[in-house]
Structure formats: C-alpha cells, structure tokens
C-alpha cells in the first residue's frame, strides 16, 4: 500500500515541481521566440530560392532587398518581444 507523505515533504515536493515547471516555461518561451524570429527569414529565403525563370527577383540588387526584408522582420519581432516584456 502506498503511504502518504508528511506535510513538510509534500510542500518540498510541490516547491520542486513548481521550480521545474517555471524553468521549463522559460525554455519554451526562448524556443518560441527563436522560431518566431527565424520562420519569416526561412520563408523569405525559400521564396527567393525558387528557380522559376522570368521572375524579376533574380537581379543582384534583389539579394540585398531580401537581406533588408529579413533584417526588418527580425527587428520587428525583437521590438514586439521587447514591448511584451519577454526580453
């Protein structure tokens, strides 16, 4: 038969589980921010990586336009996270 834990041990276990849960939430928040920042960049790179002939996107200046768009989305995501208080 299972015996119940004394009150002090139960409180200690609850504190430990709470700390582990808080640490896990912080890790998940960090992973969510990284994926949110990198997803637009990967979509932009995938769009520019398509090999359709005749599109006006394959000029040398368009590479720099792609880099600027990626940096703008990166900066916008970081500003949004900062306003939300996540950074």
C-alpha positions as CSV (number, residue, x, y, z in Angstrom):
1,X,0.0,0.0,0.0
2,X,1.1,3.5,-0.7
3,X,1.7,5.7,2.3
4,X,1.1,9.4,2.2
5,X,4.0,11.9,2.6
6,X,4.3,14.1,5.7
7,X,3.3,17.7,5.2
8,X,6.8,19.0,5.1
9,X,7.9,16.6,2.4
10,X,4.7,17.3,0.4
11,X,5.5,21.1,0.5
12,X,9.1,20.5,-0.6
13,X,8.0,18.3,-3.5
14,X,5.5,20.9,-4.6
15,X,8.1,23.7,-4.5
16,X,10.5,21.5,-6.5
17,X,7.8,20.7,-9.2
18,X,6.9,24.4,-9.3
19,X,10.6,25.3,-10.0
20,X,11.0,22.7,-12.7
21,X,7.8,23.9,-14.3
22,X,8.9,27.5,-14.2
23,X,12.3,26.6,-15.8
24,X,10.5,24.6,-18.5
25,X,8.3,27.5,-19.3
26,X,11.3,29.8,-19.7
27,X,12.9,27.3,-22.0
28,X,9.8,27.1,-24.1
29,X,9.4,30.9,-24.3
30,X,13.0,31.1,-25.6
31,X,12.4,28.4,-28.2
32,X,9.2,30.1,-29.2
33,X,11.0,33.4,-29.7
34,X,13.8,31.9,-31.7
35,X,11.3,30.0,-34.0
36,X,9.2,33.2,-34.4
37,X,12.2,35.2,-35.5
38,X,13.6,32.5,-37.8
39,X,10.4,31.4,-39.5
40,X,9.9,34.6,-41.6
41,X,13.5,34.5,-42.6
42,X,13.3,30.9,-43.8
43,X,10.1,31.7,-45.7
44,X,11.7,34.7,-47.5
45,X,14.9,32.6,-48.3
46,X,12.7,29.8,-49.6
47,X,10.8,32.2,-51.8
48,X,13.9,33.7,-53.3
49,X,15.4,30.2,-53.6
50,X,12.7,29.0,-56.1
51,X,14.1,28.5,-59.6
52,X,11.3,30.0,-61.7
53,X,12.6,31.5,-64.9
54,X,11.4,35.0,-65.9
55,X,10.8,36.4,-62.4
56,X,12.2,39.9,-61.8
57,X,13.6,38.8,-58.4
58,X,16.9,37.4,-59.7
59,X,18.9,40.5,-60.1
60,X,22.0,41.3,-57.9
61,X,20.1,44.1,-56.2
62,X,17.3,41.7,-55.2
63,X,19.7,39.8,-52.9
64,X,20.2,43.0,-50.9
65,X,16.5,43.6,-50.9
66,X,16.0,40.1,-49.5
67,X,18.6,40.8,-46.8
68,X,16.9,44.0,-45.8
69,X,13.5,42.4,-45.6
70,X,14.9,39.6,-43.4
71,X,16.6,42.2,-41.1
72,X,13.3,44.2,-40.9
73,X,11.3,41.2,-39.9
74,X,13.9,40.2,-37.4
75,X,14.0,43.7,-35.9
76,X,10.2,43.9,-35.8
77,X,9.9,40.6,-34.0
78,X,12.5,41.7,-31.5
79,X,10.7,45.0,-30.9
80,X,7.4,43.2,-30.4
81,X,9.0,40.8,-27.8
82,X,10.6,43.8,-26.0
83,X,7.2,45.6,-25.8
84,X,5.6,42.4,-24.4
85,X,8.3,42.3,-21.8
86,X,9.7,38.9,-22.9
87,X,13.2,40.2,-23.5
